[in-house]
């Protein structure tokens, strides 16, 4: 008896490259966000009238938000799983 519900042999290799591409894209966006904030420092300080301590507070809030997002997404993946079992 033939089963047509089996995955094709190339599917795991394709999935691997999709995962690698998604990891690369997320890492790239992460570094791009951080660099954009530092490049725009003069503009942000002038636009919002911040001094160095105000800008430092802004950067710290940005960093803590990233940390919270990492914890939240880690919890979500642990709770829901990756879905490729």
mmCIF file of the N, C-alpha and C atoms, coordinates in Angstrom:
data_MODEL
# 
_entry.id   MODEL 
# 
loop_
_atom_site.group_PDB 
_atom_site.id 
_atom_site.type_symbol 
_atom_site.label_atom_id 
_atom_site.label_alt_id 
_atom_site.label_comp_id 
_atom_site.label_asym_id 
_atom_site.label_entity_id 
_atom_site.label_seq_id 
_atom_site.pdbx_PDB_ins_code 
_atom_site.Cartn_x 
_atom_site.Cartn_y 
_atom_site.Cartn_z 
_atom_site.occupancy 
_atom_site.B_iso_or_equiv 
_atom_site.pdbx_formal_charge 
_atom_site.auth_seq_id 
_atom_site.auth_comp_id 
_atom_site.auth_asym_id 
_atom_site.auth_atom_id 
_atom_site.pdbx_PDB_model_num 
ATOM 1   N N  . UNK A 1 1  ? 0.842  -1.172 0.000  1.00 0.00 ? 1  UNK A N  1 
ATOM 2   C CA . UNK A 1 1  ? 0.000  0.000  0.000  1.00 0.00 ? 1  UNK A CA 1 
ATOM 3   C C  . UNK A 1 1  ? 0.884  1.230  0.000  1.00 0.00 ? 1  UNK A C  1 
ATOM 4   N N  . UNK A 1 2  ? 0.608  2.127  -0.869 1.00 0.00 ? 2  UNK A N  1 
ATOM 5   C CA . UNK A 1 2  ? 1.437  3.322  -1.040 1.00 0.00 ? 2  UNK A CA 1 
ATOM 6   C C  . UNK A 1 2  ? 0.830  4.492  -0.277 1.00 0.00 ? 2  UNK A C  1 
ATOM 7   N N  . UNK A 1 3  ? 1.690  5.194  0.425  1.00 0.00 ? 3  UNK A N  1 
ATOM 8   C CA . UNK A 1 3  ? 1.220  6.354  1.195  1.00 0.00 ? 3  UNK A CA 1 
ATOM 9   C C  . UNK A 1 3  ? 1.726  7.632  0.532  1.00 0.00 ? 3  UNK A C  1 
ATOM 10  N N  . UNK A 1 4  ? 0.818  8.513  0.126  1.00 0.00 ? 4  UNK A N  1 
ATOM 11  C CA . UNK A 1 4  ? 1.191  9.764  -0.518 1.00 0.00 ? 4  UNK A CA 1 
ATOM 12  C C  . UNK A 1 4  ? 1.376  10.890 0.486  1.00 0.00 ? 4  UNK A C  1 
ATOM 13  N N  . UNK A 1 5  ? 1.177  10.623 1.763  1.00 0.00 ? 5  UNK A N  1 
ATOM 14  C CA . UNK A 1 5  ? 1.251  11.684 2.768  1.00 0.00 ? 5  UNK A CA 1 
ATOM 15  C C  . UNK A 1 5  ? 2.662  11.931 3.282  1.00 0.00 ? 5  UNK A C  1 
ATOM 16  N N  . UNK A 1 6  ? 3.626  11.147 2.796  1.00 0.00 ? 6  UNK A N  1 
ATOM 17  C CA . UNK A 1 6  ? 5.004  11.350 3.249  1.00 0.00 ? 6  UNK A CA 1 
ATOM 18  C C  . UNK A 1 6  ? 5.605  12.587 2.593  1.00 0.00 ? 6  UNK A C  1 
ATOM 19  N N  . UNK A 1 7  ? 6.499  13.233 3.337  1.00 0.00 ? 7  UNK A N  1 
ATOM 20  C CA . UNK A 1 7  ? 7.158  14.435 2.818  1.00 0.00 ? 7  UNK A CA 1 
ATOM 21  C C  . UNK A 1 7  ? 8.201  14.043 1.782  1.00 0.00 ? 7  UNK A C  1 
ATOM 22  N N  . UNK A 1 8  ? 8.477  14.950 0.888  1.00 0.00 ? 8  UNK A N  1 
ATOM 23  C CA . UNK A 1 8  ? 9.482  14.691 -0.126 1.00 0.00 ? 8  UNK A CA 1 
ATOM 24  C C  . UNK A 1 8  ? 10.874 14.685 0.513  1.00 0.00 ? 8  UNK A C  1 
ATOM 25  N N  . UNK A 1 9  ? 11.839 13.983 -0.087 1.00 0.00 ? 9  UNK A N  1 
ATOM 26  C CA . UNK A 1 9  ? 13.169 13.899 0.510  1.00 0.00 ? 9  UNK A CA 1 
ATOM 27  C C  . UNK A 1 9  ? 13.890 15.240 0.617  1.00 0.00 ? 9  UNK A C  1 
ATOM 28  N N  . UNK A 1 10 ? 13.576 16.209 -0.222 1.00 0.00 ? 10 UNK A N  1 
ATOM 29  C CA . UNK A 1 10 ? 14.259 17.499 -0.193 1.00 0.00 ? 10 UNK A CA 1 
ATOM 30  C C  . UNK A 1 10 ? 13.711 18.469 0.832  1.00 0.00 ? 10 UNK A C  1 
ATOM 31  N N  . UNK A 1 11 ? 12.607 18.128 1.478  1.00 0.00 ? 11 UNK A N  1 
ATOM 32  C CA . UNK A 1 11 ? 11.965 19.050 2.417  1.00 0.00 ? 11 UNK A CA 1 
ATOM 33  C C  . UNK A 1 11 ? 12.823 19.398 3.627  1.00 0.00 ? 11 UNK A C  1 
ATOM 34  N N  . UNK A 1 12 ? 13.475 18.450 4.308  1.00 0.00 ? 12 UNK A N  1 
ATOM 35  C CA . UNK A 1 12 ? 14.305 18.845 5.460  1.00 0.00 ? 12 UNK A CA 1 
ATOM 36  C C  . UNK A 1 12 ? 15.454 19.787 5.074  1.00 0.00 ? 12 UNK A C  1 
ATOM 37  N N  . UNK A 1 13 ? 16.063 19.574 3.926  1.00 0.00 ? 13 UNK A N  1 
ATOM 38  C CA . UNK A 1 13 ? 17.144 20.455 3.494  1.00 0.00 ? 13 UNK A CA 1 
ATOM 39  C C  . UNK A 1 13 ? 16.604 21.847 3.178  1.00 0.00 ? 13 UNK A C  1 
ATOM 40  N N  . UNK A 1 14 ? 15.471 21.938 2.553  1.00 0.00 ? 14 UNK A N  1 
ATOM 41  C CA . UNK A 1 14 ? 14.851 23.235 2.256  1.00 0.00 ? 14 UNK A CA 1 
ATOM 42  C C  . UNK A 1 14 ? 14.479 23.955 3.555  1.00 0.00 ? 14 UNK A C  1 
ATOM 43  N N  . UNK A 1 15 ? 13.936 23.225 4.500  1.00 0.00 ? 15 UNK A N  1 
ATOM 44  C CA . UNK A 1 15 ? 13.564 23.791 5.795  1.00 0.00 ? 15 UNK A CA 1 
ATOM 45  C C  . UNK A 1 15 ? 14.799 24.349 6.504  1.00 0.00 ? 15 UNK A C  1 
ATOM 46  N N  . UNK A 1 16 ? 15.906 23.637 6.412  1.00 0.00 ? 16 UNK A N  1 
ATOM 47  C CA . UNK A 1 16 ? 17.148 24.102 7.019  1.00 0.00 ? 16 UNK A CA 1 
ATOM 48  C C  . UNK A 1 16 ? 17.552 25.463 6.457  1.00 0.00 ? 16 UNK A C  1 
ATOM 49  N N  . UNK A 1 17 ? 17.499 25.614 5.146  1.00 0.00 ? 17 UNK A N  1 
ATOM 50  C CA . UNK A 1 17 ? 17.894 26.881 4.535  1.00 0.00 ? 17 UNK A CA 1 
ATOM 51  C C  . UNK A 1 17 ? 16.903 28.002 4.843  1.00 0.00 ? 17 UNK A C  1 
ATOM 52  N N  . UNK A 1 18 ? 15.632 27.668 4.999  1.00 0.00 ? 18 UNK A N  1 
ATOM 53  C CA . UNK A 1 18 ? 14.643 28.677 5.401  1.00 0.00 ? 18 UNK A CA 1 
ATOM 54  C C  . UNK A 1 18 ? 14.949 29.158 6.814  1.00 0.00 ? 18 UNK A C  1 
ATOM 55  N N  . UNK A 1 19 ? 15.263 28.237 7.707  1.00 0.00 ? 19 UNK A N  1 
ATOM 56  C CA . UNK A 1 19 ? 15.603 28.607 9.084  1.00 0.00 ? 19 UNK A CA 1 
ATOM 57  C C  . UNK A 1 19 ? 16.867 29.458 9.116  1.00 0.00 ? 19 UNK A C  1 
ATOM 58  N N  . UNK A 1 20 ? 17.877 29.087 8.361  1.00 0.00 ? 20 UNK A N  1 
ATOM 59  C CA . UNK A 1 20 ? 19.116 29.866 8.307  1.00 0.00 ? 20 UNK A CA 1 
ATOM 60  C C  . UNK A 1 20 ? 18.842 31.270 7.769  1.00 0.00 ? 20 UNK A C  1 
ATOM 61  N N  . UNK A 1 21 ? 18.017 31.377 6.747  1.00 0.00 ? 21 UNK A N  1 
ATOM 62  C CA . UNK A 1 21 ? 17.691 32.693 6.184  1.00 0.00 ? 21 UNK A CA 1 
ATOM 63  C C  . UNK A 1 21 ? 16.925 33.551 7.190  1.00 0.00 ? 21 UNK A C  1 
ATOM 64  N N  . UNK A 1 22 ? 16.004 32.959 7.921  1.00 0.00 ? 22 UNK A N  1 
ATOM 65  C CA . UNK A 1 22 ? 15.254 33.711 8.932  1.00 0.00 ? 22 UNK A CA 1 
ATOM 66  C C  . UNK A 1 22 ? 16.162 34.158 10.077 1.00 0.00 ? 22 UNK A C  1 
ATOM 67  N N  . UNK A 1 23 ? 17.072 33.305 10.503 1.00 0.00 ? 23 UNK A N  1 
ATOM 68  C CA . UNK A 1 23 ? 18.017 33.693 11.552 1.00 0.00 ? 23 UNK A CA 1 
ATOM 69  C C  . UNK A 1 23 ? 18.929 34.824 11.080 1.00 0.00 ? 23 UNK A C  1 
ATOM 70  N N  . UNK A 1 24 ? 19.382 34.748 9.841  1.00 0.00 ? 24 UNK A N  1 
ATOM 71  C CA . UNK A 1 24 ? 20.222 35.811 9.299  1.00 0.00 ? 24 UNK A CA 1 
ATOM 72  C C  . UNK A 1 24 ? 19.450 37.128 9.228  1.00 0.00 ? 24 UNK A C  1 
ATOM 73  N N  . UNK A 1 25 ? 18.218 37.070 8.743  1.00 0.00 ? 25 UNK A N  1 
ATOM 74  C CA . UNK A 1 25 ? 17.407 38.291 8.617  1.00 0.00 ? 25 UNK A CA 1 
ATOM 75  C C  . UNK A 1 25 ? 17.121 38.908 9.982  1.00 0.00 ? 25 UNK A C  1 
ATOM 76  N N  . UNK A 1 26 ? 16.798 38.091 10.976 1.00 0.00 ? 26 UNK A N  1 
ATOM 77  C CA . UNK A 1 26 ? 16.513 38.644 12.300 1.00 0.00 ? 26 UNK A CA 1 
ATOM 78  C C  . UNK A 1 26 ? 17.763 39.226 12.943 1.00 0.00 ? 26 UNK A C  1 
ATOM 79  N N  . UNK A 1 27 ? 18.903 38.589 12.761 1.00 0.00 ? 27 UNK A N  1 
ATOM 80  C CA . UNK A 1 27 ? 20.158 39.138 13.298 1.00 0.00 ? 27 UNK A CA 1 
ATOM 81  C C  . UNK A 1 27 ? 20.522 40.445 12.595 1.00 0.00 ? 27 UNK A C  1 
ATOM 82  N N  . UNK A 1 28 ? 20.327 40.484 11.298 1.00 0.00 ? 28 UNK A N  1 
ATOM 83  C CA . UNK A 1 28 ? 20.622 41.700 10.542 1.00 0.00 ? 28 UNK A CA 1 
ATOM 84  C C  . UNK A 1 28 ? 19.743 42.862 11.007 1.00 0.00 ? 28 UNK A C  1 
ATOM 85  N N  . UNK A 1 29 ? 18.453 42.604 11.167 1.00 0.00 ? 29 UNK A N  1 
ATOM 86  C CA . UNK A 1 29 ? 17.554 43.658 11.630 1.00 0.00 ? 29 UNK A CA 1 
ATOM 87  C C  . UNK A 1 29 ? 17.874 44.106 13.052 1.00 0.00 ? 29 UNK A C  1 
ATOM 88  N N  . UNK A 1 30 ? 18.294 43.173 13.879 1.00 0.00 ? 30 UNK A N  1 
ATOM 89  C CA . UNK A 1 30 ? 18.681 43.507 15.248 1.00 0.00 ? 30 UNK A CA 1 
ATOM 90  C C  . UNK A 1 30 ? 19.860 44.493 15.243 1.00 0.00 ? 30 UNK A C  1 
ATOM 91  N N  . UNK A 1 31 ? 20.897 44.194 14.503 1.00 0.00 ? 31 UNK A N  1 
ATOM 92  C CA . UNK A 1 31 ? 22.056 45.086 14.445 1.00 0.00 ? 31 UNK A CA 1 
ATOM 93  C C  . UNK A 1 31 ? 21.724 46.391 13.724 1.00 0.00 ? 31 UNK A C  1 
ATOM 94  N N  . UNK A 1 32 ? 20.875 46.329 12.721 1.00 0.00 ? 32 UNK A N  1 
ATOM 95  C CA . UNK A 1 32 ? 20.476 47.545 12.015 1.00 0.00 ? 32 UNK A CA 1 
ATOM 96  C C  . UNK A 1 32 ? 19.726 48.492 12.943 1.00 0.00 ? 32 UNK A C  1 
ATOM 97  N N  . UNK A 1 33 ? 18.832 47.955 13.765 1.00 0.00 ? 33 UNK A N  1 
ATOM 98  C CA . UNK A 1 33 ? 18.117 48.783 14.742 1.00 0.00 ? 33 UNK A CA 1 
ATOM 99  C C  . UNK A 1 33 ? 19.078 49.477 15.688 1.00 0.00 ? 33 UNK A C  1 
ATOM 100 N N  . UNK A 1 34 ? 20.013 48.733 16.205 1.00 0.00 ? 34 UNK A N  1 
ATOM 101 C CA . UNK A 1 34 ? 20.955 49.303 17.174 1.00 0.00 ? 34 UNK A CA 1 
ATOM 102 C C  . UNK A 1 34 ? 21.852 50.358 16.534 1.00 0.00 ? 34 UNK A C  1 
ATOM 103 N N  . UNK A 1 35 ? 22.290 50.125 15.318 1.00 0.00 ? 35 UNK A N  1 
ATOM 104 C CA . UNK A 1 35 ? 23.154 51.089 14.649 1.00 0.00 ? 35 UNK A CA 1 
ATOM 105 C C  . UNK A 1 35 ? 22.382 52.336 14.234 1.00 0.00 ? 35 UNK A C  1 
ATOM 106 N N  . UNK A 1 36 ? 21.139 52.162 13.845 1.00 0.00 ? 36 UNK A N  1 
ATOM 107 C CA . UNK A 1 36 ? 20.336 53.314 13.453 1.00 0.00 ? 36 UNK A CA 1 
ATOM 108 C C  . UNK A 1 36 ? 20.153 54.274 14.614 1.00 0.00 ? 36 UNK A C  1 
ATOM 109 N N  . UNK A 1 37 ? 19.955 53.735 15.797 1.00 0.00 ? 37 UNK A N  1 
ATOM 110 C CA . UNK A 1 37 ? 19.789 54.573 16.982 1.00 0.00 ? 37 UNK A CA 1 
ATOM 111 C C  . UNK A 1 37 ? 21.046 55.401 17.247 1.00 0.00 ? 37 UNK A C  1 
ATOM 112 N N  . UNK A 1 38 ? 22.210 54.810 17.094 1.00 0.00 ? 38 UNK A N  1 
ATOM 113 C CA . UNK A 1 38 ? 23.438 55.563 17.345 1.00 0.00 ? 38 UNK A CA 1 
ATOM 114 C C  . UNK A 1 38 ? 23.741 56.557 16.222 1.00 0.00 ? 38 UNK A C  1 
ATOM 115 N N  . UNK A 1 39 ? 23.412 56.220 14.990 1.00 0.00 ? 39 UNK A N  1 
ATOM 116 C CA . UNK A 1 39 ? 23.649 57.139 13.879 1.00 0.00 ? 39 UNK A CA 1 
ATOM 117 C C  . UNK A 1 39 ? 22.739 58.362 13.971 1.00 0.00 ? 39 UNK A C  1 
ATOM 118 N N  . UNK A 1 40 ? 21.525 58.155 14.458 1.00 0.00 ? 40 UNK A N  1 
ATOM 119 C CA . UNK A 1 40 ? 20.568 59.250 14.573 1.00 0.00 ? 40 UNK A CA 1 
ATOM 120 C C  . UNK A 1 40 ? 20.688 60.037 15.878 1.00 0.00 ? 40 UNK A C  1 
ATOM 121 N N  . UNK A 1 41 ? 21.727 59.785 16.646 1.00 0.00 ? 41 UNK A N  1 
ATOM 122 C CA . UNK A 1 41 ? 21.884 60.458 17.933 1.00 0.00 ? 41 UNK A CA 1 
ATOM 123 C C  . UNK A 1 41 ? 21.773 61.977 17.841 1.00 0.00 ? 41 UNK A C  1 
ATOM 124 N N  . UNK A 1 42 ? 22.514 62.639 16.958 1.00 0.00 ? 42 UNK A N  1 
ATOM 125 C CA . UNK A 1 42 ? 22.397 64.104 16.896 1.00 0.00 ? 42 UNK A CA 1 
ATOM 126 C C  . UNK A 1 42 ? 20.992 64.583 16.535 1.00 0.00 ? 42 UNK A C  1 
ATOM 127 N N  . UNK A 1 43 ? 20.348 63.887 15.612 1.00 0.00 ? 43 UNK A N  1 
ATOM 128 C CA . UNK A 1 43 ? 19.003 64.268 15.188 1.00 0.00 ? 43 UNK A CA 1 
ATOM 129 C C  . UNK A 1 43 ? 17.995 64.068 16.322 1.00 0.00 ? 43 UNK A C  1 
ATOM 130 N N  . UNK A 1 44 ? 18.093 62.940 17.007 1.00 0.00 ? 44 UNK A N  1 
ATOM 131 C CA . UNK A 1 44 ? 17.167 62.656 18.110 1.00 0.00 ? 44 UNK A CA 1 
ATOM 132 C C  . UNK A 1 44 ? 17.350 63.663 19.235 1.00 0.00 ? 44 UNK A C  1 
ATOM 133 N N  . UNK A 1 45 ? 18.609 63.960 19.556 1.00 0.00 ? 45 UNK A N  1 
ATOM 134 C CA . UNK A 1 45 ? 18.863 64.910 20.641 1.00 0.00 ? 45 UNK A CA 1 
ATOM 135 C C  . UNK A 1 45 ? 18.327 66.296 20.287 1.00 0.00 ? 45 UNK A C  1 
ATOM 136 N N  . UNK A 1 46 ? 18.507 66.705 19.053 1.00 0.00 ? 46 UNK A N  1 
ATOM 137 C CA . UNK A 1 46 ? 18.038 68.025 18.637 1.00 0.00 ? 46 UNK A CA 1 
ATOM 138 C C  . UNK A 1 46 ? 16.512 68.074 18.542 1.00 0.00 ? 46 UNK A C  1 
ATOM 139 N N  . UNK A 1 47 ? 15.910 67.032 18.009 1.00 0.00 ? 47 UNK A N  1 
ATOM 140 C CA . UNK A 1 47 ? 14.460 66.995 17.813 1.00 0.00 ? 47 UNK A CA 1 
ATOM 141 C C  . UNK A 1 47 ? 13.698 67.029 19.137 1.00 0.00 ? 47 UNK A C  1 
ATOM 142 N N  . UNK A 1 48 ? 14.190 66.271 20.116 1.00 0.00 ? 48 UNK A N  1 
ATOM 143 C CA . UNK A 1 48 ? 13.478 66.153 21.385 1.00 0.00 ? 48 UNK A CA 1 
ATOM 144 C C  . UNK A 1 48 ? 14.096 66.987 22.514 1.00 0.00 ? 48 UNK A C  1 
ATOM 145 N N  . UNK A 1 49 ? 15.141 67.729 22.203 1.00 0.00 ? 49 UNK A N  1 
ATOM 146 C CA . UNK A 1 49 ? 15.775 68.584 23.201 1.00 0.00 ? 49 UNK A CA 1 
ATOM 147 C C  . UNK A 1 49 ? 16.403 67.809 24.349 1.00 0.00 ? 49 UNK A C  1 
ATOM 148 N N  . UNK A 1 50 ? 17.049 66.697 24.042 1.00 0.00 ? 50 UNK A N  1 
ATOM 149 C CA . UNK A 1 50 ? 17.653 65.856 25.064 1.00 0.00 ? 50 UNK A CA 1 
ATOM 150 C C  . UNK A 1 50 ? 19.112 66.237 25.295 1.00 0.00 ? 50 UNK A C  1 
ATOM 151 N N  . UNK A 1 51 ? 19.540 66.103 26.533 1.00 0.00 ? 51 UNK A N  1 
ATOM 152 C CA . UNK A 1 51 ? 20.970 66.208 26.810 1.00 0.00 ? 51 UNK A CA 1 
ATOM 153 C C  . UNK A 1 51 ? 21.534 64.785 26.812 1.00 0.00 ? 51 UNK A C  1 
ATOM 154 N N  . UNK A 1 52 ? 22.795 64.634 27.201 1.00 0.00 ? 52 UNK A N  1 
ATOM 155 C CA . UNK A 1 52 ? 23.412 63.307 27.167 1.00 0.00 ? 52 UNK A CA 1 
ATOM 156 C C  . UNK A 1 52 ? 22.738 62.323 28.120 1.00 0.00 ? 52 UNK A C  1 
ATOM 157 N N  . UNK A 1 53 ? 22.319 62.784 29.277 1.00 0.00 ? 53 UNK A N  1 
ATOM 158 C CA . UNK A 1 53 ? 21.662 61.862 30.213 1.00 0.00 ? 53 UNK A CA 1 
ATOM 159 C C  . UNK A 1 53 ? 20.270 61.452 29.711 1.00 0.00 ? 53 UNK A C  1 
ATOM 160 N N  . UNK A 1 54 ? 19.570 62.348 29.053 1.00 0.00 ? 54 UNK A N  1 
ATOM 161 C CA . UNK A 1 54 ? 18.274 62.003 28.474 1.00 0.00 ? 54 UNK A CA 1 
ATOM 162 C C  . UNK A 1 54 ? 18.415 60.999 27.339 1.00 0.00 ? 54 UNK A C  1 
ATOM 163 N N  . UNK A 1 55 ? 19.453 61.187 26.514 1.00 0.00 ? 55 UNK A N  1 
ATOM 164 C CA . UNK A 1 55 ? 19.702 60.244 25.431 1.00 0.00 ? 55 UNK A CA 1 
ATOM 165 C C  . UNK A 1 55 ? 20.106 58.885 25.997 1.00 0.00 ? 55 UNK A C  1 
ATOM 166 N N  . UNK A 1 56 ? 20.900 58.887 27.072 1.00 0.00 ? 56 UNK A N  1 
ATOM 167 C CA . UNK A 1 56 ? 21.296 57.620 27.704 1.00 0.00 ? 56 UNK A CA 1 
ATOM 168 C C  . UNK A 1 56 ? 20.074 56.882 28.239 1.00 0.00 ? 56 UNK A C  1 
ATOM 169 N N  . UNK A 1 57 ? 19.129 57.613 28.815 1.00 0.00 ? 57 UNK A N  1 
ATOM 170 C CA . UNK A 1 57 ? 17.900 56.993 29.297 1.00 0.00 ? 57 UNK A CA 1 
ATOM 171 C C  . UNK A 1 57 ? 17.121 56.376 28.136 1.00 0.00 ? 57 UNK A C  1 
ATOM 172 N N  . UNK A 1 58 ? 17.058 57.072 27.011 1.00 0.00 ? 58 UNK A N  1 
ATOM 173 C CA . UNK A 1 58 ? 16.380 56.548 25.823 1.00 0.00 ? 58 UNK A CA 1 
ATOM 174 C C  . UNK A 1 58 ? 17.032 55.254 25.342 1.00 0.00 ? 58 UNK A C  1 
ATOM 175 N N  . UNK A 1 59 ? 18.360 55.238 25.282 1.00 0.00 ? 59 UNK A N  1 
ATOM 176 C CA . UNK A 1 59 ? 19.079 54.039 24.832 1.00 0.00 ? 59 UNK A CA 1 
ATOM 177 C C  . UNK A 1 59 ? 18.872 52.890 25.816 1.00 0.00 ? 59 UNK A C  1 
ATOM 178 N N  . UNK A 1 60 ? 18.876 53.191 27.106 1.00 0.00 ? 60 UNK A N  1 
ATOM 179 C CA . UNK A 1 60 ? 18.647 52.141 28.097 1.00 0.00 ? 60 UNK A CA 1 
ATOM 180 C C  . UNK A 1 60 ? 17.240 51.562 27.984 1.00 0.00 ? 60 UNK A C  1 
ATOM 181 N N  . UNK A 1 61 ? 16.257 52.412 27.760 1.00 0.00 ? 61 UNK A N  1 
ATOM 182 C CA . UNK A 1 61 ? 14.886 51.918 27.562 1.00 0.00 ? 61 UNK A CA 1 
ATOM 183 C C  . UNK A 1 61 ? 14.799 51.024 26.330 1.00 0.00 ? 61 UNK A C  1 
ATOM 184 N N  . UNK A 1 62 ? 15.473 51.409 25.269 1.00 0.00 ? 62 UNK A N  1 
ATOM 185 C CA . UNK A 1 62 ? 15.521 50.619 24.044 1.00 0.00 ? 62 UNK A CA 1 
ATOM 186 C C  . UNK A 1 62 ? 16.149 49.246 24.318 1.00 0.00 ? 62 UNK A C  1 
ATOM 187 N N  . UNK A 1 63 ? 17.256 49.236 25.066 1.00 0.00 ? 63 UNK A N  1 
ATOM 188 C CA . UNK A 1 63 ? 17.946 47.988 25.369 1.00 0.00 ? 63 UNK A CA 1 
ATOM 189 C C  . UNK A 1 63 ? 17.110 47.089 26.269 1.00 0.00 ? 63 UNK A C  1 
ATOM 190 N N  . UNK A 1 64 ? 16.463 47.660 27.270 1.00 0.00 ? 64 UNK A N  1 
ATOM 191 C CA . UNK A 1 64 ? 15.617 46.851 28.152 1.00 0.00 ? 64 UNK A CA 1 
ATOM 192 C C  . UNK A 1 64 ? 14.409 46.295 27.402 1.00 0.00 ? 64 UNK A C  1 
ATOM 193 N N  . UNK A 1 65 ? 13.902 47.035 26.439 1.00 0.00 ? 65 UNK A N  1 
ATOM 194 C CA . UNK A 1 65 ? 12.805 46.537 25.622 1.00 0.00 ? 65 UNK A CA 1 
ATOM 195 C C  . UNK A 1 65 ? 13.249 45.336 24.792 1.00 0.00 ? 65 UNK A C  1 
ATOM 196 N N  . UNK A 1 66 ? 14.457 45.402 24.239 1.00 0.00 ? 66 UNK A N  1 
ATOM 197 C CA . UNK A 1 66 ? 15.002 44.245 23.520 1.00 0.00 ? 66 UNK A CA 1 
ATOM 198 C C  . UNK A 1 66 ? 15.103 43.043 24.442 1.00 0.00 ? 66 UNK A C  1 
ATOM 199 N N  . UNK A 1 67 ? 15.595 43.249 25.667 1.00 0.00 ? 67 UNK A N  1 
ATOM 200 C CA . UNK A 1 67 ? 15.737 42.139 26.606 1.00 0.00 ? 67 UNK A CA 1 
ATOM 201 C C  . UNK A 1 67 ? 14.379 41.535 26.942 1.00 0.00 ? 67 UNK A C  1 
ATOM 202 N N  . UNK A 1 68 ? 13.387 42.376 27.153 1.00 0.00 ? 68 UNK A N  1 
ATOM 203 C CA . UNK A 1 68 ? 12.046 41.873 27.445 1.00 0.00 ? 68 UNK A CA 1 
ATOM 204 C C  . UNK A 1 68 ? 11.475 41.101 26.254 1.00 0.00 ? 68 UNK A C  1 
ATOM 205 N N  . UNK A 1 69 ? 11.736 41.573 25.050 1.00 0.00 ? 69 UNK A N  1 
ATOM 206 C CA . UNK A 1 69 ? 11.252 40.870 23.860 1.00 0.00 ? 69 UNK A CA 1 
ATOM 207 C C  . UNK A 1 69 ? 11.934 39.512 23.717 1.00 0.00 ? 69 UNK A C  1 
ATOM 208 N N  . UNK A 1 70 ? 13.222 39.436 24.042 1.00 0.00 ? 70 UNK A N  1 
ATOM 209 C CA . UNK A 1 70 ? 13.918 38.145 24.000 1.00 0.00 ? 70 UNK A CA 1 
ATOM 210 C C  . UNK A 1 70 ? 13.318 37.175 25.002 1.00 0.00 ? 70 UNK A C  1 
ATOM 211 N N  . UNK A 1 71 ? 13.051 37.652 26.210 1.00 0.00 ? 71 UNK A N  1 
ATOM 212 C CA . UNK A 1 71 ? 12.459 36.771 27.221 1.00 0.00 ? 71 UNK A CA 1 
ATOM 213 C C  . UNK A 1 71 ? 11.055 36.345 26.813 1.00 0.00 ? 71 UNK A C  1 
ATOM 214 N N  . UNK A 1 72 ? 10.271 37.281 26.296 1.00 0.00 ? 72 UNK A N  1 
ATOM 215 C CA . UNK A 1 72 ? 8.917  36.948 25.879 1.00 0.00 ? 72 UNK A CA 1 
ATOM 216 C C  . UNK A 1 72 ? 8.877  35.977 24.714 1.00 0.00 ? 72 UNK A C  1 
ATOM 217 N N  . UNK A 1 73 ? 9.737  36.184 23.738 1.00 0.00 ? 73 UNK A N  1 
ATOM 218 C CA . UNK A 1 73 ? 9.750  35.272 22.596 1.00 0.00 ? 73 UNK A CA 1 
ATOM 219 C C  . UNK A 1 73 ? 10.297 33.904 22.984 1.00 0.00 ? 73 UNK A C  1 
ATOM 220 N N  . UNK A 1 74 ? 11.270 33.862 23.898 1.00 0.00 ? 74 UNK A N  1 
ATOM 221 C CA . UNK A 1 74 ? 11.771 32.574 24.387 1.00 0.00 ? 74 UNK A CA 1 
ATOM 222 C C  . UNK A 1 74 ? 10.695 31.802 25.119 1.00 0.00 ? 74 UNK A C  1 
ATOM 223 N N  . UNK A 1 75 ? 9.927  32.503 25.950 1.00 0.00 ? 75 UNK A N  1 
ATOM 224 C CA . UNK A 1 75 ? 8.832  31.854 26.663 1.00 0.00 ? 75 UNK A CA 1 
ATOM 225 C C  . UNK A 1 75 ? 7.795  31.329 25.672 1.00 0.00 ? 75 UNK A C  1 
ATOM 226 N N  . UNK A 1 76 ? 7.498  32.140 24.664 1.00 0.00 ? 76 UNK A N  1 
ATOM 227 C CA . UNK A 1 76 ? 6.488  31.745 23.692 1.00 0.00 ? 76 UNK A CA 1 
ATOM 228 C C  . UNK A 1 76 ? 6.920  30.505 22.907 1.00 0.00 ? 76 UNK A C  1 
ATOM 229 N N  . UNK A 1 77 ? 8.185  30.436 22.522 1.00 0.00 ? 77 UNK A N  1 
ATOM 230 C CA . UNK A 1 77 ? 8.672  29.269 21.782 1.00 0.00 ? 77 UNK A CA 1 
ATOM 231 C C  . UNK A 1 77 ? 8.665  28.037 22.676 1.00 0.00 ? 77 UNK A C  1 
ATOM 232 N N  . UNK A 1 78 ? 9.045  28.205 23.936 1.00 0.00 ? 78 UNK A N  1 
ATOM 233 C CA . UNK A 1 78 ? 9.005  27.075 24.862 1.00 0.00 ? 78 UNK A CA 1 
ATOM 234 C C  . UNK A 1 78 ? 7.576  26.595 25.079 1.00 0.00 ? 78 UNK A C  1 
ATOM 235 N N  . UNK A 1 79 ? 6.662  27.504 25.159 1.00 0.00 ? 79 UNK A N  1 
ATOM 236 C CA . UNK A 1 79 ? 5.258  27.171 25.439 1.00 0.00 ? 79 UNK A CA 1 
ATOM 237 C C  . UNK A 1 79 ? 4.560  26.565 24.218 1.00 0.00 ? 79 UNK A C  1 
ATOM 238 N N  . UNK A 1 80 ? 4.760  27.174 23.054 1.00 0.00 ? 80 UNK A N  1 
ATOM 239 C CA . UNK A 1 80 ? 4.053  26.743 21.849 1.00 0.00 ? 80 UNK A CA 1 
ATOM 240 C C  . UNK A 1 80 ? 4.835  25.728 21.017 1.00 0.00 ? 80 UNK A C  1 
ATOM 241 N N  . UNK A 1 81 ? 6.137  25.751 21.142 1.00 0.00 ? 81 UNK A N  1 
ATOM 242 C CA . UNK A 1 81 ? 6.974  24.873 20.319 1.00 0.00 ? 81 UNK A CA 1 
ATOM 243 C C  . UNK A 1 81 ? 7.233  25.509 18.965 1.00 0.00 ? 81 UNK A C  1 
ATOM 244 N N  . UNK A 1 82 ? 8.072  24.866 18.204 1.00 0.00 ? 82 UNK A N  1 
ATOM 245 C CA . UNK A 1 82 ? 8.415  25.430 16.897 1.00 0.00 ? 82 UNK A CA 1 
ATOM 246 C C  . UNK A 1 82 ? 7.442  24.987 15.812 1.00 0.00 ? 82 UNK A C  1 
ATOM 247 N N  . UNK A 1 83 ? 6.655  23.948 16.058 1.00 0.00 ? 83 UNK A N  1 
ATOM 248 C CA . UNK A 1 83 ? 5.633  23.528 15.100 1.00 0.00 ? 83 UNK A CA 1 
ATOM 249 C C  . UNK A 1 83 ? 6.142  22.639 13.999 1.00 0.00 ? 83 UNK A C  1 
ATOM 250 N N  . UNK A 1 84 ? 7.403  22.239 14.046 1.00 0.00 ? 84 UNK A N  1 
ATOM 251 C CA . UNK A 1 84 ? 7.953  21.360 12.990 1.00 0.00 ? 84 UNK A CA 1 
ATOM 252 C C  . UNK A 1 84 ? 8.337  20.018 13.545 1.00 0.00 ? 84 UNK A C  1 
ATOM 253 N N  . UNK A 1 85 ? 7.433  19.385 14.227 1.00 0.00 ? 85 UNK A N  1 
ATOM 254 C CA . UNK A 1 85 ? 7.739  18.085 14.833 1.00 0.00 ? 85 UNK A CA 1 
ATOM 255 C C  . UNK A 1 85 ? 7.253  16.975 13.968 1.00 0.00 ? 85 UNK A C  1 
# 
